[in-house]
């Protein structure tokens, strides 16, 4: 069975050959049309031989280009493999704990740039432990998680979501560097069901760990939840997210304004209120109870928030911009 790259190269070659054949056939018809008036067959034979020559030349050219493309891809894969191996070797310090956090983070991020996000996020399990000296920072870990979520590998996405959920209580919802940009106010509906569940739970755990509650944190979770709601067509996902948004609506109305921004995403209060008809109990009883529990926790967390709570922590200004209009 052909690999993905080989298959693409094969179809590329077939496409070129088909195109050249069509063009050559048209030329042959054009050449033979006037020659039908001739009495001899020499001109016909010459035109046919010219046609065959064009096809043979085109075939040889396309085959040569295909071989070149495949050789180039193979060389690129070898270079990436060698670079990935060198990055992996950097984790083999002379003694346990000898690697610095900066060196570890650099190696993990290098792996993500070499199309090895699945390996990077698997290694991250051992190197991301908030509050432990020598472990990498939350900001660096989030960059690795973000790369894994953007990759097409389902297992990498799942491991990234699980790691994010595991460490969510140590993240700050008001810090953009503490949440993957791949799902910051947006969503990829192609995530597996378990990955979706872990990401949503990570968001709620991170949010309710922020105490005392601030308008910036409340606005942040509202916009991020709406991004999931708007980006997924699954009725169970929409029902889950609508339930969580409904729990936040009383506190959101109490802020005294109707537009909320997180990063470059703007969501209106009317958009959030429009999710209410989608509230539904999940078909899975366990998930239904889990959603109701998280909704109750979010409602309790958000209830003390008021528009007078305007003190901002460093980095909150980017996520707390208010348009009074």
C-alpha positions in Angstrom: 0.0 0.0 0.0 1.3 3.4 -0.9 2.0 6.0 1.8 0.1 9.3 1.8 3.0 11.2 0.2 3.6 8.5 -2.4 -0.1 8.3 -3.2 -0.3 12.1 -3.6 2.7 12.0 -6.0 1.1 9.2 -8.0 -2.1 11.2 -8.4 -0.1 14.3 -9.3 1.7 12.3 -12.1 -1.6 10.8 -13.3 -3.2 14.3 -13.4 -0.3 15.7 -15.4 -0.3 12.8 -17.9 -4.1 13.1 -18.3 -3.8 16.8 -19.0 -1.0 16.4 -21.5 -2.9 13.5 -23.2 -6.0 15.7 -23.6 -4.0 18.6 -25.0 -2.1 16.3 -27.4 -5.3 14.7 -28.6 -6.8 18.1 -29.4 -3.7 19.0 -31.3 -3.9 15.7 -33.2 -7.5 16.3 -34.2 -6.5 19.8 -35.3 -3.6 18.4 -37.4 -5.5 15.5 -39.0 -8.6 17.5 -39.9 -7.1 19.4 -42.8 -5.0 16.4 -43.8 -8.2 14.4 -44.4 -8.4 16.3 -47.7 -5.0 15.0 -48.8 -4.8 11.9 -51.0 -1.8 10.4 -49.5 -1.3 8.8 -46.0 2.3 10.1 -45.4 1.1 13.3 -43.7 -1.3 11.2 -41.5 1.5 8.9 -40.4 3.8 11.9 -39.6 1.1 13.5 -37.5 0.5 10.2 -35.6 4.2 9.7 -35.0 4.5 13.3 -33.7 1.6 12.7 -31.4 3.2 9.5 -30.0 6.5 11.3 -29.6 4.8 14.1 -27.6 3.2 11.5 -25.3 6.4 9.6 -24.8 8.3 12.8 -24.0 5.6 14.0 -21.6 5.5 10.6 -19.9 9.3 10.6 -19.4 9.2 14.1 -18.1 6.4 13.5 -15.6 8.0 10.3 -14.4 11.3 12.2 -13.8 9.5 15.0 -11.9 7.6 12.4 -9.8 10.9 10.7 -8.9 12.4 14.0 -8.0 9.4 15.0 -5.8 9.6 11.6 -4.0 13.3 11.9 -3.5 12.9 15.4 -2.1 10.2 14.2 0.3 12.4 11.3 1.4 15.3 13.7 2.0 13.1 16.0 4.0 11.8 13.1 6.1 15.3 12.0 6.8 16.4 15.5 7.9 13.3 15.8 10.1 14.0 12.4 11.6 17.7 13.3 12.3 16.6 16.6 13.9 14.0 14.9 16.0 16.5 12.3 17.2 18.9 15.1 18.1 16.2 16.8 20.0 15.3 13.6 21.8 19.0 13.1 22.7 18.9 16.4 24.5 16.7 14.8 27.2 19.5 12.3 28.0 21.3 14.3 30.6 24.4 13.0 32.4 22.4 12.7 35.6 18.7 13.0 36.7 17.6 16.5 36.9 20.6 17.8 35.0 18.5 19.3 32.3 17.3 22.9 32.7 13.7 23.8 32.3 14.6 26.1 29.4 16.5 23.3 27.6 13.6 20.9 28.1 11.1 23.4 26.8 13.3 24.2 23.8 13.6 20.5 22.9 9.9 19.9 23.2 9.0 22.8 21.1 11.6 21.8 18.5 9.8 18.4 18.2 6.5 20.1 17.5 8.1 22.1 14.7 9.4 18.8 13.3 5.9 17.3 12.9 6.4 15.2 16.1 3.8 16.9 18.3 2.6 13.4 19.4 6.1 12.6 20.8 6.5 16.1 22.3 3.2 15.9 24.2 3.9 12.4 25.4 7.3 13.6 26.8 5.5 16.6 28.3 3.8 14.2 30.8 7.2 13.9 32.7 8.2 17.6 32.4 5.0 19.6 33.3 4.4 19.6 37.0 3.3 23.0 38.3 5.1 24.3 41.3 7.9 21.8 41.1 11.4 23.3 40.6 13.1 22.3 37.4 9.9 21.5 35.5 8.9 23.7 32.5 6.6 26.7 32.9 2.9 26.6 32.2 3.5 29.0 29.3 5.9 26.6 27.5 3.7 23.6 28.3 0.7 25.3 26.7 2.7 25.9 23.5 3.3 22.2 23.3 -0.3 21.4 24.0 -1.4 23.9 21.4 0.8 22.2 18.8 -0.6 18.8 19.6 -4.2 20.1 19.4 -3.5 21.6 16.0 -1.9 18.3 14.7 -4.0 15.8 12.8 -3.1 13.0 15.2 -6.0 12.0 17.3 -3.8 10.4 20.0 -1.7 13.5 20.3 -4.9 15.6 20.7 -6.2 13.3 23.4 -3.0 13.3 25.4 -2.8 17.1 25.2 -6.4 17.4 26.4 -5.8 15.1 29.3 -2.6 17.0 30.3 -4.5 20.3 30.1 -7.3 18.9 32.3 -4.8 17.5 34.8 -3.1 20.8 35.3 -6.1 23.1 34.7 -6.4 24.2 38.4 -2.9 25.8 38.1 -3.7 27.9 35.1 -5.1 31.5 35.0 -8.1 32.0 32.8 -7.2 35.7 32.4 -3.8 34.9 30.9 -3.8 34.2 27.2 -0.5 32.3 27.5 -2.3 29.9 29.9 -4.8 28.5 27.3 -4.1 27.0 23.9 -4.8 29.5 21.1 -6.2 26.6 19.0 -9.3 26.7 21.1 -9.3 30.2 22.4 -12.7 31.5 21.4 -12.9 28.9 18.6 -13.2 25.2 18.2 -12.3 22.2 16.1 -15.4 19.9 15.8 -13.2 17.1 14.5 -11.9 16.4 18.0 -12.9 13.0 19.4 -15.7 12.9 22.0 -13.3 12.2 24.8 -11.0 15.0 23.7 -13.9 17.4 23.7 -15.0 16.3 27.1 -11.5 16.8 28.6 -11.1 20.2 27.0 -14.5 21.5 28.3 -13.7 20.1 31.8 -10.3 21.7 31.7 -11.9 25.1 30.9 -14.4 24.8 33.8 -11.7 23.6 36.3 -9.4 26.4 35.3 -12.2 29.0 35.6 -13.5 28.0 39.0 -10.0 27.9 40.4 -9.7 31.6 39.8 -10.6 33.2 43.1 -11.8 35.8 43.8 -13.8 35.9 40.7 -13.2 39.0 38.4 -15.1 40.4 35.4 -12.1 39.5 33.3 -12.3 35.8 34.3 -16.1 35.7 33.8 -15.9 37.3 30.4 -13.1 35.0 29.4 -15.0 31.8 30.1 -18.1 33.1 28.5 -16.4 33.8 25.2 -14.5 30.5 25.2 -17.6 28.5 25.9 -19.5 30.3 23.2 -16.7 29.5 20.7 -17.2 25.8 21.5 -21.0 26.2 21.2 -20.8 28.0 17.8 -18.1 25.7 16.4 -19.7 22.3 17.1 -22.8 20.9 15.4 -23.2 17.9 17.8 -26.5 18.4 19.8 -25.0 16.8 22.9 -22.0 19.2 22.8 -24.2 22.2 22.2 -26.5 21.0 25.0 -23.6 20.7 27.4 -22.2 24.1 26.6 -25.5 25.8 26.6 -26.1 24.4 30.1 -22.8 25.9 31.3 -23.5 29.2 29.7 -27.0 29.4 31.2 -25.3 29.0 34.7 -23.2 32.1 33.9 -26.0 34.3 32.5 -27.2 35.9 35.8 -23.6 37.1 36.6 -23.0 38.2 33.0 -26.2 40.4 33.0 -25.1 41.9 36.3 -21.9 43.3 34.7 -23.9 46.1 33.1 -22.7 45.8 29.5 -23.6 43.6 26.5 -20.5 42.9 24.6 -17.6 40.6 25.7 -14.2 40.2 24.2 -11.5 37.5 24.6 -8.5 38.0 22.4 -9.8 38.9 18.9 -13.3 37.4 19.5 -16.3 39.5 20.3 -19.5 37.9 21.7 -22.7 39.8 22.5 -24.9 39.1 25.5 -27.7 38.4 23.1 -25.5 35.6 21.5 -25.1 34.0 24.9 -28.8 34.3 25.7 -29.6 32.7 22.4 -28.0 29.4 23.5 -30.7 28.8 26.0 -33.1 26.9 23.7 -30.3 24.3 23.1 -30.1 23.4 26.8 -30.7 19.6 27.0 -29.9 16.7 29.2 -27.2 14.5 27.8 -28.2 11.0 26.7 -25.4 9.6 28.8 -26.6 9.7 32.5 -23.0 10.0 33.8 -22.2 13.0 31.5 -25.6 14.5 32.3 -24.8 14.5 36.0 -21.3 15.8 35.4 -22.5 18.7 33.3 -25.1 19.7 36.0 -22.4 19.5 38.7 -20.0 21.7 36.7 -22.9 24.1 35.9 -23.7 24.5 39.6 -20.1 25.1 40.4 -19.7 27.8 37.7 -22.9 29.5 38.9 -21.7 29.5 42.5 -18.3 30.8 41.4 -19.7 33.6 39.2 -22.4 34.9 41.6 -20.1 37.2 43.6 -18.9 39.0 40.5 -20.0 42.6 39.9 -19.1 45.5 37.6 -17.3 47.2 40.5 -14.6 44.5 40.6 -12.2 46.4 38.2 -8.8 45.6 39.6 -6.6 43.9 37.0 -3.7 41.5 37.5 -0.7 41.7 35.1 -1.7 40.5 31.7 -5.5 40.8 32.2 -5.8 44.0 30.2 -5.6 42.2 26.9 -8.6 40.0 27.9 -10.6 42.6 29.8 -11.1 45.3 27.2 -14.6 46.8 27.4 -16.3 48.7 24.6 -18.8 50.9 26.4 -20.8 51.3 23.2 
